[in-house]
Amino acid sequence: MTDAKYWVGFTLIPGIGRARFSLIERYFGDLEQAWHASASELKMAGLDDRSIKAIVARRPRIDLDSEMDKLERYKVTVLTWRDEAYPSRLKEIYDLPPVLYVRGSLAPEDDWSLAVVGTRRHTYYGREVTEQIVGDLARNRITIVSGLARGIDATAHRAALDAGGRTIAICGCGLDIVYPSDHVKLAREIMERGALVSELPLGTRPKAENFPRRNRIMSGMSLGVLVVEAGETSGALITVGWALEHNREVFAVPGSVLSPAQRRPPGYA
């Protein structure tokens, strides 16, 4: 896409998400034209004053060619919601990311995918059942989507790789950063047989507020969500909430009724 750098540029401006991208694209048609638009033209596109001020203030400080050079250096592909390669299931959700950054490769067969989520402090049982279920799914060409976190996430990625399958890690930071840092080797292996994916531009640190929204991409890309060992305050339940909103299937591994990691939280039947 010839105007990819302008899509990247708008992701570098705080507050420009799905709704404002839609306004910009609908009015200008071409994001290069939008990038060079005056404040009055941006106003005519329907943008609010705060967004216009942010664009006008930040735009001169963004070196688009330098950003594209960095993406090339890290071998990051830019996908916009216009692109054919943009995940088709993700296009079904309301709050889809206008831009995805990808290290590795997405494939058509990734439409057949399952998100696997759970606690960072899994039990022996949780690890064993994740390895068994994910291994069977991966051998049957189901792509495993997870979040590269410690615990169930890492176990799911590893089990998919060990079974010769594909796996995708949805990251809550820029793809020039691997978080947690002790998963650098795992991340490299995922890139060889799947992808690291983020909606966040390079340089974005792994802040706590990034992860709940990251979870909507995990749900959105998948046919359903499998929960393995998630306590009452587990972030995995945020993914379940997104899955219900996205009309995705939700599965849970049965476990000990005495284990806090298996306890049903209030509000979940």
ABEGO torsion letter per residue (X at the ends): XAAAAAAAAAAABBGBBAAAAAAAAAAAGBAAAAAABBAAAAAAAGBBAAAAAAAAAAAAABBAAAAAAAAAAAGBBBBBAABAABBAAAAABABBBABBBBBEBBBAAAABBBBBBEBABBBAAAAAAAAAAAAAAAAAGBBBBBAGBBEAAAAAAAAAAAAGBBBBBBBABBAABBOBAAAAAAAAAAAAAEBBBBABBBGBBBBAAAAAAAAAAAAAABABBBBBGBBAABAAAAAAAAAAAAGBBBBBBBBBAABAAABBBBGBX
